[in-house]
């Protein structure tokens, strides 16, 4: 069927795949996933009208992926299944719940698209205000697809959010990959990055916060969200404000698959719910708004890590956790990022 207009406020572009998760018995369990796919479901499950732009396969896994999106209320920008097969990721989880990935990505469905197709689907969403990408979409091999799309959406006035969710183990030329990620981040109004991502980018700095401030200074983004695992998360603004928050309640971590994706979904939902001013972060900001952004994002991730695989929380679950879970809240500094 041809694409039809949707009421989506957010559009996502990037991988949708099957995670083959290694169990304790040595068997692999197929689970729907992929960072951008998880983000898409997480946004929709928190009540955000969301459009997923990439095509899906007509194979059994592709049908599962499409069914998962539709069940959560996601709109499909490419509703017709394609002949290419579904991407696979083999996932093993260590004793601390941290996943390791190997990807099978040649000739696959979610890469069977173009900048023109992505832009066309976005044009059919008249209420669209924000676009998200990251993870495997940051591969240099897909630059001709995603960079023109990001440029067009930015020029059209959409807020561009990019998750610098790096996968260095599957990139044959790490130096080229780092260079391309940094170039792609030049299109971002908002950057999300983990402390591990900053290590992979090989940025100078004494700690994750220093590296994050340098990354923000080298970009054009209005603000940056830094996730730091059990230590919580920080928010850095273009104007130089730095905020940090962490939940004080202990968490029984099952695994961390999808935690960063759920964090970003919580952040985006809070951004649009507040709503933030278009230039938020470029000048002084309301600390209470920063606290709400981090509280919602951290609660989303905390709920995710207490479940096996990526099972994004519902909006009411996130709100309940925000209301019931105390935060350790700090204002860490106000030195302008270009002073790094």
Secondary structure, 3 states (H helix, E strand, C coil): CCCCCCCCCEEECCCCEEEEEECCCCCEEEEEECHHHHHHHHHHHCCCCEEECCCCECCHHHHHHHHHHHHCCCEECCCCCECCECEEEEEEECCCCCEEEEEECCCEHHHCCCHHHHHHHHHCCCCCCEEEEEHHHHCHHHHHHHHHHHHHHHHCCCEEEEECCCCHHHCCCHHHHHHHHHHHHHHCCEEEEEHHHHHHCCCCCCCHHHHHHHHHHCCCCCEEEEECHHHCEEEEECCCCEEEEEECCCCCCCCCCCHHHHHHHHHHHHHHHHCCCCCCCCCCCCHHHHHHHHHHHHHHHHHHHCCCCCCCCCHHHHHHHHHHCCEEEEEEECCCHHHC
